[in-house]
């Protein structure tokens, strides 16, 4: 039987230069979506999909990520002494939601290299890969769980894909292949950020993957490319061409690009609008701001 997906890798070693100066001293993964760090939303998605072990690949100045998922005894004690047991319980649940393993990517050699850093912790098991810049909002059926089901049904790798507007293909890794009766794309071709007018399709990879152990030797054999980086896409091309295979899956849920300033702002608004406490005052505030901006613009 195909084993269940119980482990996940979350690369979190990047510098977060698009959010400087905010990320000069704070990991970009700790930037909040309303009042929850982005990294917590990603871990919660994994946990809701049945993941028990998260391997977080970190770099220097990322200790806040580890601390966030640890007990904060002084904080919890102080909250309880002030009669805020419900808040203290919520903080305690964060530290108990998953078994966290951290490994250090000492040199920034690309996403493929970051995944390779987790190999020993993952072992010979299938694993989920979640990029912290991507959020998939689906309270009923977590995006990574949808991919895990495809792996468990087929034994093939599975990656999340979405159709992007014409002219934006150059911003993504693009895949092409054959659709099966279950609505999955059996991937035959992959191109990383194709030049304008050369993309084989408009189906783009988004930051969720479930990969079989067969990907490890492919990653190990992948040679550094542009900038001396080891590209995950190169290994995935080998997986797609192998007997194991690779599927593209349109996951259900709302995807937010939290690694982009506008995308991060949109994610904050979208999650705030889900809040019973914030929805009405936020709508009123936005209507007032839009009206004022239109008036000022003439």
C-alpha atoms as an extended CHARMM CRD file, in Angstrom:
* protein
*
       298  EXT
         1         1  UNK       CA              0.0000000000        0.0000000000        0.0000000000  PROA      1               0.0000000000
         2         2  UNK       CA              1.0850000000        3.5620000000       -0.6720000000  PROA      2               0.0000000000
         3         3  UNK       CA              2.1410000000        5.0620000000        2.6700000000  PROA      3               0.0000000000
         4         4  UNK       CA              0.3220000000        8.0180000000        4.1900000000  PROA      4               0.0000000000
         5         5  UNK       CA              1.9640000000       11.4200000000        3.9810000000  PROA      5               0.0000000000
         6         6  UNK       CA              2.9470000000       12.2980000000        7.5510000000  PROA      6               0.0000000000
         7         7  UNK       CA              5.9680000000       14.5790000000        7.1370000000  PROA      7               0.0000000000
         8         8  UNK       CA              6.3370000000       18.0240000000        5.6090000000  PROA      8               0.0000000000
         9         9  UNK       CA              9.1700000000       20.3290000000        4.6100000000  PROA      9               0.0000000000
        10        10  UNK       CA              8.7920000000       24.0970000000        4.8950000000  PROA      10              0.0000000000
        11        11  UNK       CA             11.7380000000       26.0710000000        3.4690000000  PROA      11              0.0000000000
        12        12  UNK       CA             12.1530000000       29.2370000000        5.5320000000  PROA      12              0.0000000000
        13        13  UNK       CA             15.7300000000       30.3600000000        4.9810000000  PROA      13              0.0000000000
        14        14  UNK       CA             15.1120000000       33.2570000000        2.5890000000  PROA      14              0.0000000000
        15        15  UNK       CA             16.1240000000       36.8360000000        3.3530000000  PROA      15              0.0000000000
        16        16  UNK       CA             12.7440000000       38.4060000000        2.6000000000  PROA      16              0.0000000000
        17        17  UNK       CA             14.2640000000       41.2980000000        0.6850000000  PROA      17              0.0000000000
        18        18  UNK       CA             10.9280000000       42.3040000000       -0.8750000000  PROA      18              0.0000000000
        19        19  UNK       CA              9.6940000000       43.3410000000        2.5750000000  PROA      19              0.0000000000
        20        20  UNK       CA             12.7090000000       45.3190000000        3.7740000000  PROA      20              0.0000000000
        21        21  UNK       CA             13.0920000000       47.1300000000        6.1160000000  PROA      21              0.0000000000
        22        22  UNK       CA             10.3810000000       45.1730000000        7.9900000000  PROA      22              0.0000000000
        23        23  UNK       CA             12.3540000000       41.9570000000        7.5420000000  PROA      23              0.0000000000
        24        24  UNK       CA             15.7360000000       43.3440000000        8.5470000000  PROA      24              0.0000000000
        25        25  UNK       CA             15.3930000000       41.8000000000       12.0150000000  PROA      25              0.0000000000
        26        26  UNK       CA             12.1600000000       39.7960000000       11.7170000000  PROA      26              0.0000000000
        27        27  UNK       CA             11.7980000000       36.6940000000        9.5150000000  PROA      27              0.0000000000
        28        28  UNK       CA              9.3940000000       37.3660000000        6.6380000000  PROA      28              0.0000000000
        29        29  UNK       CA              7.5060000000       34.2190000000        7.6680000000  PROA      29              0.0000000000
        30        30  UNK       CA              6.5950000000       35.9640000000       10.9440000000  PROA      30              0.0000000000
        31        31  UNK       CA              4.8250000000       38.8370000000        9.1850000000  PROA      31              0.0000000000
        32        32  UNK       CA              1.2170000000       38.6300000000       10.3760000000  PROA      32              0.0000000000
        33        33  UNK       CA             -1.9280000000       37.9140000000        8.4600000000  PROA      33              0.0000000000
        34        34  UNK       CA             -4.1730000000       39.9930000000       10.7120000000  PROA      34              0.0000000000
        35        35  UNK       CA             -2.8550000000       38.6110000000       14.0360000000  PROA      35              0.0000000000
        36        36  UNK       CA             -1.4300000000       35.2230000000       13.0250000000  PROA      36              0.0000000000
        37        37  UNK       CA              2.1030000000       34.8300000000       11.6130000000  PROA      37              0.0000000000
        38        38  UNK       CA              2.1250000000       33.6040000000        8.0190000000  PROA      38              0.0000000000
        39        39  UNK       CA              4.1950000000       30.5680000000        9.0010000000  PROA      39              0.0000000000
        40        40  UNK       CA              1.5490000000       29.4730000000       11.5200000000  PROA      40              0.0000000000
        41        41  UNK       CA             -1.1530000000       29.4710000000        8.8410000000  PROA      41              0.0000000000
        42        42  UNK       CA              1.0530000000       27.2470000000        6.6720000000  PROA      42              0.0000000000
        43        43  UNK       CA              1.7630000000       24.8330000000        9.5340000000  PROA      43              0.0000000000
        44        44  UNK       CA             -1.9250000000       24.7350000000       10.4630000000  PROA      44              0.0000000000
        45        45  UNK       CA             -2.7820000000       23.7250000000        6.8880000000  PROA      45              0.0000000000
        46        46  UNK       CA             -0.3100000000       20.8610000000        7.1190000000  PROA      46              0.0000000000
        47        47  UNK       CA             -1.6210000000       19.7290000000       10.5010000000  PROA      47              0.0000000000
        48        48  UNK       CA             -5.2320000000       19.7320000000        9.2980000000  PROA      48              0.0000000000
        49        49  UNK       CA             -4.0940000000       17.4400000000        6.4600000000  PROA      49              0.0000000000
        50        50  UNK       CA             -2.7240000000       14.8780000000        8.9210000000  PROA      50              0.0000000000
        51        51  UNK       CA              0.9150000000       15.9550000000        8.9980000000  PROA      51              0.0000000000
        52        52  UNK       CA              2.5880000000       15.0890000000       12.3070000000  PROA      52              0.0000000000
        53        53  UNK       CA              6.2090000000       16.1480000000       11.6560000000  PROA      53              0.0000000000
        54        54  UNK       CA              7.3140000000       19.4430000000       10.0930000000  PROA      54              0.0000000000
        55        55  UNK       CA             10.9210000000       19.8850000000        8.9970000000  PROA      55              0.0000000000
        56        56  UNK       CA             11.5920000000       23.6040000000        8.8340000000  PROA      56              0.0000000000
        57        57  UNK       CA             14.6570000000       24.6030000000        6.8440000000  PROA      57              0.0000000000
        58        58  UNK       CA             15.9680000000       27.8170000000        8.3590000000  PROA      58              0.0000000000
        59        59  UNK       CA             18.9060000000       30.1860000000        8.0200000000  PROA      59              0.0000000000
        60        60  UNK       CA             20.6510000000       32.7140000000       10.2260000000  PROA      60              0.0000000000
        61        61  UNK       CA             18.4630000000       35.1650000000       12.1690000000  PROA      61              0.0000000000
        62        62  UNK       CA             15.4580000000       32.8060000000       11.9760000000  PROA      62              0.0000000000
        63        63  UNK       CA             15.3210000000       31.8220000000       15.6420000000  PROA      63              0.0000000000
        64        64  UNK       CA             11.9540000000       33.6020000000       16.0320000000  PROA      64              0.0000000000
        65        65  UNK       CA             10.3580000000       30.8750000000       13.8810000000  PROA      65              0.0000000000
        66        66  UNK       CA             11.4700000000       28.1680000000       16.2820000000  PROA      66              0.0000000000
        67        67  UNK       CA             10.5590000000       30.2340000000       19.3410000000  PROA      67              0.0000000000
        68        68  UNK       CA              7.0370000000       30.7840000000       18.0170000000  PROA      68              0.0000000000
        69        69  UNK       CA              6.3350000000       27.0460000000       18.1180000000  PROA      69              0.0000000000
        70        70  UNK       CA              7.9000000000       26.5950000000       21.5630000000  PROA      70              0.0000000000
        71        71  UNK       CA              6.3210000000       27.0770000000       24.9880000000  PROA      71              0.0000000000
        72        72  UNK       CA              6.4210000000       30.6120000000       26.3610000000  PROA      72              0.0000000000
        73        73  UNK       CA              6.1120000000       29.7690000000       30.0290000000  PROA      73              0.0000000000
        74        74  UNK       CA              6.4120000000       33.3260000000       31.3620000000  PROA      74              0.0000000000
        75        75  UNK       CA              3.8130000000       34.6120000000       28.8960000000  PROA      75              0.0000000000
        76        76  UNK       CA              1.3990000000       31.7710000000       29.5870000000  PROA      76              0.0000000000
        77        77  UNK       CA              1.8050000000       32.1540000000       33.3600000000  PROA      77              0.0000000000
        78        78  UNK       CA              1.2710000000       35.9040000000       33.1910000000  PROA      78              0.0000000000
        79        79  UNK       CA             -1.8450000000       35.5200000000       31.0540000000  PROA      79              0.0000000000
        80        80  UNK       CA             -3.3400000000       32.9840000000       33.4520000000  PROA      80              0.0000000000
        81        81  UNK       CA             -2.5440000000       35.1580000000       36.4790000000  PROA      81              0.0000000000
        82        82  UNK       CA             -4.4550000000       37.9960000000       34.7980000000  PROA      82              0.0000000000
        83        83  UNK       CA             -7.5050000000       35.8430000000       34.1680000000  PROA      83              0.0000000000
        84        84  UNK       CA             -6.8390000000       35.3330000000       30.4640000000  PROA      84              0.0000000000
        85        85  UNK       CA             -6.7750000000       31.5330000000       30.5110000000  PROA      85              0.0000000000
        86        86  UNK       CA             -8.3850000000       31.2900000000       27.0660000000  PROA      86              0.0000000000
        87        87  UNK       CA             -5.5490000000       33.2960000000       25.5040000000  PROA      87              0.0000000000
        88        88  UNK       CA             -2.9610000000       31.2790000000       27.4290000000  PROA      88              0.0000000000
        89        89  UNK       CA             -4.5650000000       28.0540000000       26.1840000000  PROA      89              0.0000000000
        90        90  UNK       CA             -4.3660000000       29.3300000000       22.6020000000  PROA      90              0.0000000000
        91        91  UNK       CA             -0.6640000000       30.0800000000       23.0230000000  PROA      91              0.0000000000
        92        92  UNK       CA             -0.0830000000       26.6210000000       24.4910000000  PROA      92              0.0000000000
        93        93  UNK       CA             -1.8400000000       24.9510000000       21.5470000000  PROA      93              0.0000000000
        94        94  UNK       CA              0.6240000000       26.5850000000       19.1470000000  PROA      94              0.0000000000
        95        95  UNK       CA              3.5170000000       24.8190000000       20.8630000000  PROA      95              0.0000000000
        96        96  UNK       CA              1.7500000000       21.4630000000       20.7770000000  PROA      96              0.0000000000
        97        97  UNK       CA              0.2520000000       21.4250000000       17.2900000000  PROA      97              0.0000000000
        98        98  UNK       CA              3.1110000000       19.5830000000       15.5670000000  PROA      98              0.0000000000
        99        99  UNK       CA              6.5090000000       17.9970000000       16.1340000000  PROA      99              0.0000000000
       100       100  UNK       CA              8.9530000000       20.5620000000       14.7780000000  PROA      100             0.0000000000
       101       101  UNK       CA             12.3740000000       19.6110000000       13.4370000000  PROA      101             0.0000000000
       102       102  UNK       CA             14.7230000000       22.3490000000       12.2520000000  PROA      102             0.0000000000
       103       103  UNK       CA             17.7060000000       22.0810000000        9.9490000000  PROA      103             0.0000000000
       104       104  UNK       CA             19.9760000000       24.8670000000        8.7690000000  PROA      104             0.0000000000
       105       105  UNK       CA             20.5750000000       25.7950000000        5.1430000000  PROA      105             0.0000000000
       106       106  UNK       CA             23.9900000000       27.3580000000        5.6140000000  PROA      106             0.0000000000
       107       107  UNK       CA             24.4110000000       28.5900000000        2.0530000000  PROA      107             0.0000000000
       108       108  UNK       CA             21.5780000000       30.0070000000       -0.1140000000  PROA      108             0.0000000000
       109       109  UNK       CA             21.7970000000       27.5930000000       -3.0410000000  PROA      109             0.0000000000
       110       110  UNK       CA             18.1820000000       27.5360000000       -4.1550000000  PROA      110             0.0000000000
       111       111  UNK       CA             14.9340000000       25.7700000000       -3.3570000000  PROA      111             0.0000000000
       112       112  UNK       CA             16.1900000000       22.3810000000       -4.4970000000  PROA      112             0.0000000000
       113       113  UNK       CA             19.1240000000       22.6440000000       -2.1140000000  PROA      113             0.0000000000
       114       114  UNK       CA             16.8370000000       23.7280000000        0.7430000000  PROA      114             0.0000000000
       115       115  UNK       CA             14.7090000000       20.6140000000        0.2120000000  PROA      115             0.0000000000
       116       116  UNK       CA             17.8440000000       18.4490000000        0.1100000000  PROA      116             0.0000000000
       117       117  UNK       CA             18.8340000000       19.8110000000        3.5210000000  PROA      117             0.0000000000
       118       118  UNK       CA             15.7580000000       18.0390000000        4.9260000000  PROA      118             0.0000000000
       119       119  UNK       CA             16.5230000000       14.6390000000        3.4060000000  PROA      119             0.0000000000
       120       120  UNK       CA             17.9420000000       12.9970000000        6.5270000000  PROA      120             0.0000000000
       121       121  UNK       CA             15.0130000000       14.1620000000        8.6510000000  PROA      121             0.0000000000
       122       122  UNK       CA             12.4500000000       12.9250000000        6.1150000000  PROA      122             0.0000000000
       123       123  UNK       CA             14.0690000000        9.5720000000        5.3560000000  PROA      123             0.0000000000
       124       124  UNK       CA             12.6110000000        7.1800000000        2.7860000000  PROA      124             0.0000000000
       125       125  UNK       CA              9.0610000000        8.5090000000        3.0820000000  PROA      125             0.0000000000
       126       126  UNK       CA              6.8010000000       10.6090000000        0.9020000000  PROA      126             0.0000000000
       127       127  UNK       CA              6.6110000000       14.1900000000        2.0820000000  PROA      127             0.0000000000
       128       128  UNK       CA              4.6640000000       17.3720000000        1.6470000000  PROA      128             0.0000000000
       129       129  UNK       CA              6.4320000000       20.5620000000        0.6230000000  PROA      129             0.0000000000
       130       130  UNK       CA              4.7890000000       23.8600000000        1.5150000000  PROA      130             0.0000000000
       131       131  UNK       CA              6.2400000000       27.2210000000        0.5290000000  PROA      131             0.0000000000
       132       132  UNK       CA              5.6720000000       29.8760000000        3.1520000000  PROA      132             0.0000000000
       133       133  UNK       CA              4.9800000000       32.5980000000        0.5780000000  PROA      133             0.0000000000
       134       134  UNK       CA              1.8260000000       30.8280000000       -0.5970000000  PROA      134             0.0000000000
       135       135  UNK       CA             -1.3690000000       30.6030000000        1.4200000000  PROA      135             0.0000000000
       136       136  UNK       CA             -4.2530000000       28.3860000000        0.3370000000  PROA      136             0.0000000000
       137       137  UNK       CA             -7.3610000000       29.2990000000        2.2910000000  PROA      137             0.0000000000
       138       138  UNK       CA             -9.7070000000       26.3210000000        2.5400000000  PROA      138             0.0000000000
       139       139  UNK       CA            -11.1230000000       25.5870000000        5.9760000000  PROA      139             0.0000000000
       140       140  UNK       CA            -12.8580000000       22.3630000000        4.8740000000  PROA      140             0.0000000000
       141       141  UNK       CA            -10.2380000000       20.6300000000        2.7270000000  PROA      141             0.0000000000
       142       142  UNK       CA             -6.6310000000       21.8650000000        3.1280000000  PROA      142             0.0000000000
       143       143  UNK       CA             -4.7850000000       22.2570000000       -0.1440000000  PROA      143             0.0000000000
       144       144  UNK       CA             -1.8590000000       20.0390000000        0.8020000000  PROA      144             0.0000000000
       145       145  UNK       CA             -4.3050000000       17.3290000000        1.8580000000  PROA      145             0.0000000000
       146       146  UNK       CA             -5.8360000000       17.3450000000       -1.6140000000  PROA      146             0.0000000000
       147       147  UNK       CA             -2.3980000000       16.6260000000       -3.0790000000  PROA      147             0.0000000000
       148       148  UNK       CA             -1.6970000000       13.9450000000       -0.4800000000  PROA      148             0.0000000000
       149       149  UNK       CA             -4.8270000000       12.0750000000       -1.5900000000  PROA      149             0.0000000000
       150       150  UNK       CA             -3.6090000000       12.0800000000       -5.1970000000  PROA      150             0.0000000000
       151       151  UNK       CA             -0.2690000000       10.6240000000       -4.1050000000  PROA      151             0.0000000000
       152       152  UNK       CA             -1.9460000000        8.0050000000       -1.9450000000  PROA      152             0.0000000000
       153       153  UNK       CA             -4.2300000000        7.0110000000       -4.8490000000  PROA      153             0.0000000000
       154       154  UNK       CA             -1.5700000000        6.9180000000       -7.5710000000  PROA      154             0.0000000000
       155       155  UNK       CA              1.8910000000        6.6990000000       -5.9830000000  PROA      155             0.0000000000
       156       156  UNK       CA              2.9160000000        9.6210000000       -8.2210000000  PROA      156             0.0000000000
       157       157  UNK       CA              4.1000000000       13.0380000000       -7.1570000000  PROA      157             0.0000000000
       158       158  UNK       CA              1.4810000000       15.7890000000       -7.0910000000  PROA      158             0.0000000000
       159       159  UNK       CA              1.8850000000       19.5540000000       -7.3500000000  PROA      159             0.0000000000
       160       160  UNK       CA             -0.6650000000       22.3480000000       -7.1100000000  PROA      160             0.0000000000
       161       161  UNK       CA             -1.3250000000       24.2530000000      -10.3090000000  PROA      161             0.0000000000
       162       162  UNK       CA             -3.4840000000       27.2010000000      -11.3130000000  PROA      162             0.0000000000
       163       163  UNK       CA             -4.2930000000       28.8260000000      -14.6360000000  PROA      163             0.0000000000
       164       164  UNK       CA             -2.7290000000       32.2820000000      -14.9020000000  PROA      164             0.0000000000
       165       165  UNK       CA             -3.8600000000       35.1630000000      -17.1380000000  PROA      165             0.0000000000
       166       166  UNK       CA             -2.2760000000       35.4460000000      -20.6020000000  PROA      166             0.0000000000
       167       167  UNK       CA              0.9870000000       37.3580000000      -20.5060000000  PROA      167             0.0000000000
       168       168  UNK       CA              1.8820000000       36.3940000000      -16.9210000000  PROA      168             0.0000000000
       169       169  UNK       CA              3.3650000000       32.9900000000      -17.6810000000  PROA      169             0.0000000000
       170       170  UNK       CA              6.9070000000       34.3570000000      -17.3750000000  PROA      170             0.0000000000
       171       171  UNK       CA              6.3660000000       34.8800000000      -13.6440000000  PROA      171             0.0000000000
       172       172  UNK       CA              5.8920000000       31.1770000000      -12.8540000000  PROA      172             0.0000000000
       173       173  UNK       CA              7.0490000000       27.6610000000      -13.4750000000  PROA      173             0.0000000000
       174       174  UNK       CA              4.7320000000       26.4200000000      -16.2320000000  PROA      174             0.0000000000
       175       175  UNK       CA              3.6340000000       22.8350000000      -16.8660000000  PROA      175             0.0000000000
       176       176  UNK       CA              1.9290000000       21.0430000000      -19.7380000000  PROA      176             0.0000000000
       177       177  UNK       CA              0.7420000000       17.5000000000      -20.3170000000  PROA      177             0.0000000000
       178       178  UNK       CA             -2.3480000000       15.3310000000      -20.6550000000  PROA      178             0.0000000000
       179       179  UNK       CA             -5.5400000000       15.5390000000      -18.6060000000  PROA      179             0.0000000000
       180       180  UNK       CA             -6.9120000000       12.2660000000      -17.2640000000  PROA      180             0.0000000000
       181       181  UNK       CA            -10.5130000000       11.2830000000      -16.4930000000  PROA      181             0.0000000000
       182       182  UNK       CA            -10.0940000000       12.3380000000      -12.8580000000  PROA      182             0.0000000000
       183       183  UNK       CA             -9.2440000000       15.9200000000      -13.8650000000  PROA      183             0.0000000000
       184       184  UNK       CA             -5.5360000000       15.5830000000      -13.1180000000  PROA      184             0.0000000000
       185       185  UNK       CA             -2.7970000000       16.7950000000      -15.4450000000  PROA      185             0.0000000000
       186       186  UNK       CA             -0.1730000000       14.1250000000      -16.1220000000  PROA      186             0.0000000000
       187       187  UNK       CA              2.7970000000       16.4270000000      -16.5270000000  PROA      187             0.0000000000
       188       188  UNK       CA              5.0140000000       15.9070000000      -19.5720000000  PROA      188             0.0000000000
       189       189  UNK       CA              6.7680000000       19.2720000000      -19.7670000000  PROA      189             0.0000000000
       190       190  UNK       CA              7.9820000000       21.8940000000      -17.2990000000  PROA      190             0.0000000000
       191       191  UNK       CA              9.5100000000       25.3040000000      -18.0130000000  PROA      191             0.0000000000
       192       192  UNK       CA             10.7590000000       27.6450000000      -15.2840000000  PROA      192             0.0000000000
       193       193  UNK       CA              9.6700000000       31.2340000000      -16.0080000000  PROA      193             0.0000000000
       194       194  UNK       CA              9.4960000000       30.9170000000      -19.8120000000  PROA      194             0.0000000000
       195       195  UNK       CA             10.2490000000       33.8830000000      -22.0170000000  PROA      195             0.0000000000
       196       196  UNK       CA              7.2620000000       35.8190000000      -23.3110000000  PROA      196             0.0000000000
       197       197  UNK       CA              5.3740000000       33.9210000000      -26.0000000000  PROA      197             0.0000000000
       198       198  UNK       CA              7.1590000000       30.5920000000      -25.4080000000  PROA      198             0.0000000000
       199       199  UNK       CA              5.0990000000       29.0480000000      -22.5820000000  PROA      199             0.0000000000
       200       200  UNK       CA              3.6230000000       25.6230000000      -23.4130000000  PROA      200             0.0000000000
       201       201  UNK       CA              0.4570000000       26.4360000000      -21.4250000000  PROA      201             0.0000000000
       202       202  UNK       CA             -0.9410000000       28.8180000000      -18.8380000000  PROA      202             0.0000000000
       203       203  UNK       CA             -0.8640000000       26.2350000000      -16.0260000000  PROA      203             0.0000000000
       204       204  UNK       CA              1.4700000000       27.5280000000      -13.3280000000  PROA      204             0.0000000000
       205       205  UNK       CA              2.9920000000       25.7840000000      -10.3000000000  PROA      205             0.0000000000
       206       206  UNK       CA              1.9600000000       27.2080000000       -6.9370000000  PROA      206             0.0000000000
       207       207  UNK       CA              3.6980000000       26.4940000000       -3.6620000000  PROA      207             0.0000000000
       208       208  UNK       CA              2.3240000000       23.0840000000       -2.6510000000  PROA      208             0.0000000000
       209       209  UNK       CA              3.8460000000       19.7080000000       -3.5170000000  PROA      209             0.0000000000
       210       210  UNK       CA              3.6320000000       16.0890000000       -2.3510000000  PROA      210             0.0000000000
       211       211  UNK       CA              6.6860000000       14.1590000000       -3.4710000000  PROA      211             0.0000000000
       212       212  UNK       CA              7.6760000000       10.4840000000       -3.3370000000  PROA      212             0.0000000000
       213       213  UNK       CA             11.0840000000        9.2580000000       -2.1130000000  PROA      213             0.0000000000
       214       214  UNK       CA             12.0640000000        8.8000000000       -5.7690000000  PROA      214             0.0000000000
       215       215  UNK       CA             12.7260000000       12.5540000000       -5.9210000000  PROA      215             0.0000000000
       216       216  UNK       CA             15.7990000000       12.3260000000       -3.6470000000  PROA      216             0.0000000000
       217       217  UNK       CA             18.2930000000       10.8050000000       -6.1340000000  PROA      217             0.0000000000
       218       218  UNK       CA             17.0010000000       13.1810000000       -8.7880000000  PROA      218             0.0000000000
       219       219  UNK       CA             17.6610000000       16.1570000000       -6.5190000000  PROA      219             0.0000000000
       220       220  UNK       CA             21.0790000000       14.8070000000       -5.5610000000  PROA      220             0.0000000000
       221       221  UNK       CA             22.0590000000       14.5190000000       -9.2260000000  PROA      221             0.0000000000
       222       222  UNK       CA             20.7340000000       17.9670000000      -10.1600000000  PROA      222             0.0000000000
       223       223  UNK       CA             23.5520000000       20.2890000000      -11.1840000000  PROA      223             0.0000000000
       224       224  UNK       CA             23.5780000000       23.9450000000      -10.1150000000  PROA      224             0.0000000000
       225       225  UNK       CA             22.0630000000       26.2580000000      -12.6910000000  PROA      225             0.0000000000
       226       226  UNK       CA             21.7560000000       30.0330000000      -12.9570000000  PROA      226             0.0000000000
       227       227  UNK       CA             23.3410000000       31.7540000000       -9.9650000000  PROA      227             0.0000000000
       228       228  UNK       CA             24.8050000000       28.4730000000       -8.7860000000  PROA      228             0.0000000000
       229       229  UNK       CA             21.4340000000       27.3840000000       -7.4140000000  PROA      229             0.0000000000
       230       230  UNK       CA             19.9660000000       23.8820000000       -7.4210000000  PROA      230             0.0000000000
       231       231  UNK       CA             16.5070000000       24.1810000000       -8.9390000000  PROA      231             0.0000000000
       232       232  UNK       CA             13.6850000000       21.9760000000       -7.6850000000  PROA      232             0.0000000000
       233       233  UNK       CA             12.0620000000       22.2080000000      -11.1190000000  PROA      233             0.0000000000
       234       234  UNK       CA             14.9830000000       20.3340000000      -12.6920000000  PROA      234             0.0000000000
       235       235  UNK       CA             14.4300000000       17.3720000000      -10.3620000000  PROA      235             0.0000000000
       236       236  UNK       CA             10.6740000000       17.4980000000      -10.9310000000  PROA      236             0.0000000000
       237       237  UNK       CA             11.2520000000       17.2590000000      -14.6780000000  PROA      237             0.0000000000
       238       238  UNK       CA             13.0860000000       14.0090000000      -14.0590000000  PROA      238             0.0000000000
       239       239  UNK       CA             10.2480000000       12.7770000000      -11.8540000000  PROA      239             0.0000000000
       240       240  UNK       CA              7.6820000000       13.6300000000      -14.5380000000  PROA      240             0.0000000000
       241       241  UNK       CA              9.6640000000       11.6540000000      -17.1220000000  PROA      241             0.0000000000
       242       242  UNK       CA             10.0660000000        8.6160000000      -14.8520000000  PROA      242             0.0000000000
       243       243  UNK       CA              7.7420000000        5.6760000000      -14.2990000000  PROA      243             0.0000000000
       244       244  UNK       CA              6.7400000000        7.2370000000      -10.9700000000  PROA      244             0.0000000000
       245       245  UNK       CA              5.2320000000       10.2330000000      -12.7030000000  PROA      245             0.0000000000
       246       246  UNK       CA              4.0210000000       13.6510000000      -11.6260000000  PROA      246             0.0000000000
       247       247  UNK       CA              0.5050000000       15.1120000000      -11.6160000000  PROA      247             0.0000000000
       248       248  UNK       CA             -0.6820000000       18.6980000000      -11.6180000000  PROA      248             0.0000000000
       249       249  UNK       CA             -3.7810000000       19.2580000000       -9.4970000000  PROA      249             0.0000000000
       250       250  UNK       CA             -6.1170000000       22.2350000000       -9.3660000000  PROA      250             0.0000000000
       251       251  UNK       CA             -6.5720000000       22.5220000000       -5.6180000000  PROA      251             0.0000000000
       252       252  UNK       CA             -9.7450000000       24.1160000000       -4.3110000000  PROA      252             0.0000000000
       253       253  UNK       CA             -9.3890000000       27.1310000000       -2.0710000000  PROA      253             0.0000000000
       254       254  UNK       CA             -8.3280000000       30.7540000000       -2.3720000000  PROA      254             0.0000000000
       255       255  UNK       CA             -4.6370000000       31.2230000000       -3.0330000000  PROA      255             0.0000000000
       256       256  UNK       CA             -2.8050000000       34.2940000000       -1.7260000000  PROA      256             0.0000000000
       257       257  UNK       CA              0.7450000000       35.2460000000       -2.6920000000  PROA      257             0.0000000000
       258       258  UNK       CA              1.9630000000       36.4630000000        0.6960000000  PROA      258             0.0000000000
       259       259  UNK       CA              5.4740000000       36.9780000000       -0.6940000000  PROA      259             0.0000000000
       260       260  UNK       CA              4.2640000000       39.9660000000       -2.7170000000  PROA      260             0.0000000000
       261       261  UNK       CA              3.3790000000       43.2610000000       -1.0250000000  PROA      261             0.0000000000
       262       262  UNK       CA              0.0070000000       43.6180000000       -2.7190000000  PROA      262             0.0000000000
       263       263  UNK       CA             -0.7260000000       39.9130000000       -2.2620000000  PROA      263             0.0000000000
       264       264  UNK       CA              0.1360000000       40.1660000000        1.4340000000  PROA      264             0.0000000000
       265       265  UNK       CA             -2.1760000000       43.1380000000        1.8650000000  PROA      265             0.0000000000
       266       266  UNK       CA             -4.9540000000       41.2890000000        0.0270000000  PROA      266             0.0000000000
       267       267  UNK       CA             -4.4560000000       38.2310000000        2.2570000000  PROA      267             0.0000000000
       268       268  UNK       CA             -4.7850000000       40.4220000000        5.3530000000  PROA      268             0.0000000000
       269       269  UNK       CA             -8.0260000000       41.8910000000        4.0810000000  PROA      269             0.0000000000
       270       270  UNK       CA             -9.4110000000       38.5000000000        3.0270000000  PROA      270             0.0000000000
       271       271  UNK       CA             -8.7020000000       36.8820000000        6.3950000000  PROA      271             0.0000000000
       272       272  UNK       CA            -10.0100000000       39.9280000000        8.2750000000  PROA      272             0.0000000000
       273       273  UNK       CA            -13.2600000000       39.7600000000        6.3220000000  PROA      273             0.0000000000
       274       274  UNK       CA            -13.7050000000       36.1880000000        7.5960000000  PROA      274             0.0000000000
       275       275  UNK       CA            -13.6970000000       37.4880000000       11.1740000000  PROA      275             0.0000000000
       276       276  UNK       CA            -17.0880000000       38.1740000000       12.7930000000  PROA      276             0.0000000000
       277       277  UNK       CA            -15.3910000000       40.7890000000       14.9540000000  PROA      277             0.0000000000
       278       278  UNK       CA            -13.6760000000       42.6880000000       12.1430000000  PROA      278             0.0000000000
       279       279  UNK       CA            -15.9080000000       42.2320000000        9.0850000000  PROA      279             0.0000000000
       280       280  UNK       CA            -18.4140000000       45.0620000000        9.5330000000  PROA      280             0.0000000000
       281       281  UNK       CA            -16.0120000000       47.7470000000       10.8140000000  PROA      281             0.0000000000
       282       282  UNK       CA            -13.4760000000       46.8000000000        8.1470000000  PROA      282             0.0000000000
       283       283  UNK       CA            -16.0160000000       47.1370000000        5.3460000000  PROA      283             0.0000000000
       284       284  UNK       CA            -17.0690000000       50.5310000000        6.7120000000  PROA      284             0.0000000000
       285       285  UNK       CA            -13.4380000000       51.6340000000        6.9740000000  PROA      285             0.0000000000
       286       286  UNK       CA            -12.6360000000       50.5000000000        3.4330000000  PROA      286             0.0000000000
       287       287  UNK       CA            -15.7000000000       52.2370000000        1.9970000000  PROA      287             0.0000000000
       288       288  UNK       CA            -14.6780000000       55.4600000000        3.7370000000  PROA      288             0.0000000000
       289       289  UNK       CA            -11.0720000000       55.1880000000        2.5630000000  PROA      289             0.0000000000
       290       290  UNK       CA            -12.1050000000       54.4780000000       -1.0430000000  PROA      290             0.0000000000
       291       291  UNK       CA            -14.5470000000       57.3790000000       -1.0470000000  PROA      291             0.0000000000
       292       292  UNK       CA            -11.8800000000       59.7120000000        0.3590000000  PROA      292             0.0000000000
       293       293  UNK       CA             -9.3020000000       58.5180000000       -2.1940000000  PROA      293             0.0000000000
       294       294  UNK       CA            -11.7230000000       59.0340000000       -5.0830000000  PROA      294             0.0000000000
       295       295  UNK       CA            -12.5750000000       62.5110000000       -3.8220000000  PROA      295             0.0000000000
       296       296  UNK       CA             -8.9060000000       63.4330000000       -3.4890000000  PROA      296             0.0000000000
       297       297  UNK       CA             -8.2120000000       62.1340000000       -7.0030000000  PROA      297             0.0000000000
       298       298  UNK       CA            -10.9140000000       64.3970000000       -8.3710000000  PROA      298             0.0000000000
